[in-house]
Structure formats: C-alpha cells, structure tokens
Amino acid sequence: MSSPAARQSPETEGPPWPAVAPTVHRWRAGAGAPRPLAGEVEVAGVLDIDARTPRASDDASRTVATGIAPYAAVAAGTVQAYRSARTAADDLQAALETRGVIEQAEGILIERHRLTPDQAFDALARASMNTNVELRDVAEHLVVTGELAVGRTRAATGR
C-alpha cells in the first residue's frame, strides 16, 4: 500500500502534498518525519511523528514513519468508510420511515381523485415545492387532516 508519495522525504525531495506542507512545516518547525496517509483515491491526512528537538528526523526515523504510514492510512480509510456507511444507513432508515406515510398519502389521492401512483406522487411533490414544506410533512398532513394544502412554511414549523 505504500505509494511513491509515502516514500518521499519532505526535507530532501520537496513536499508530496503541496496543499498541506506549508501548514505542517509552520507548526512543526522542522522536527519529526511527516508522511502523507495516501488512501485509495486521495491523501487522507498526514502522519506526523514529532521529535523532542528541531531537525531531529534522520534516515532511520523517516524509514520508520514511511513503514508506519500505510497502516495508519488503512485505519484512516476504515474510519472514512465507516462514516460513509453510517451516513448511508441513516439515510436509508429515514427513507424507510418516511415511505409509509408518503404511500398512504398517495393512496388517498389515488382513491379520491382517480390518479395514477405517479400522478399522486407528483401532486405531493408540487404541494411540497409550492409551500416550501418537506414532502414527508405534506404527506403526513394529508393523512392526518385529509387536506392536501399545507398552509405552513418551513420557517413556521422550524424545519
């Protein structure tokens, strides 16, 4: 998993991560052996092993940092993958919770106005856009009150 960037030395070959290097060098005053944490697509961060004295990084410390960096990159990548999966799971859960009330509202519109399912959904979507109210809230309002028109706006409901 080591990349050419992970094997470079910022002191001798220039920074392999130009956007991050100025900040790293400003804060660390040259001590340590920073290495980019190269993920599958992009640099995920910087592994910075600091020394107790300025300019203390030598070939041995750079070799150790270069050896550790791929493992740290895997850990950082795993955290990013977990966060992405958690967000997707949360979004799917919200969709599942919302789906029932939207389908109930569609059913009401289909029965009352002899609409197709697509037409019923379009009517809910139009009402949502026209009133600036979330679609699930328009659907819930229809199911609870029997009325499609929602007189509230997002500002009024706090959403």
C-alpha positions, 0 to 999 in steps of 0.5 A: 500500500505504500505509494511513491508519495509515502516514500518521499522525504519532505526535507530532501525531495520537496513536499508530496502534498503541496496543499498541506506542507506549508501548514505542517512545516509552520507548526512543526518547525522542522522536527519529526518525519511527516508522511502523507496517509495516501488512501485509495483515491486521495491523501487522507491526512498526514502522519506526523511523528514529532521529535523532542528537538528541531531537525531531529528526523534522520534516515532511520526515523523517516524509514520508520514513519514511511513503514508506519504510514500505510497502516495508519492510512488503512485505519484512516480509510476504515474510519472514512468508510465507516462514516460513509456507511453510517451516513448511508444507513441513516439515510436509508432508515429515514427513507424507510420511515418516511415511505409509509406515510408518503404511500398512504398519502398517495393512496388517498389521492389515488382513491379520491381523485382517480390518479395514477401512483405517479400522478399522486406522487407528483401532486405531493411533490408540487404541494411540497415545492409550492409551500416550501414544506418537506414532502414527508410533512405534506404527506403526513398532513394529508393523512392526518387532516385529509387536506392536501394544502399545507398552509405552513412554511418551513420557517413556521414549523422550524424545519 
